[in-house]
Amino acid sequence: MAKCSICNSRKGKRKCLVSNTMICSPCCGESRNEDICLDCSYFQKPKRKYNEVPKFTTSEMSNNDQLSAYSNVIEGALCSYDIELEKSLQDNDAIAILEMLLDKYHFSDENIENKSPTLISGFNYIEKAIQKDLSDIDREILVKIIGVIRFVANRRTKTGREYMNIIHQFVGQRIDTGVRVLSNFSA
């Protein structure tokens, strides 16, 4: 087997579509370019580092009524969507929806892609609430709010619906602008 045409030290086991030569997998990974290598079977989109997205701290959120109100719009919409799904939305689904929102607002993706109709519908549901109630806030603030909500959801989840149960109990279902209903409220 021929040596890698880039490093000349390892065996070239992959045929590079760009150079039309054999290259090793480490060089393939290091020289990969999304614009050129998109059709290659070895190409994988780089994973996004959602943990590095700017976010408010939980204490900043709890000490600021305005930021809490903004987060209640998003979490209340998650509760409403969950009610539509007969409380079947899992924490990992909610986190995926929040990541899709970060794809749009932080990473500036124009097309949000996901294979799950449930997640796409959830993204559209939350996006509608954001457009209605939060369209006038600064994009950086919105990203930080979504970032902290995702952080809290990741921290709270263990096996399935711990985060969703918490927001149902403490945030409630968003009915309309400024209107939420707690599901276990008793008078």
Secondary structure by P-SEA (a helix, b strand, c coil): ccccccccccccccccccccccccaaaaaaaccccccccccccccccccccccccccaaaaaacaaaaaaaaaaaaaaaaaaaaacccccaaaaaaaaaaaaacccccccbbbbccaaaaaaaaaaaaaaaaccccccaaaaaaaaaaaaaaaaaacccccaaaaaaaacccccccccbbbcccccc
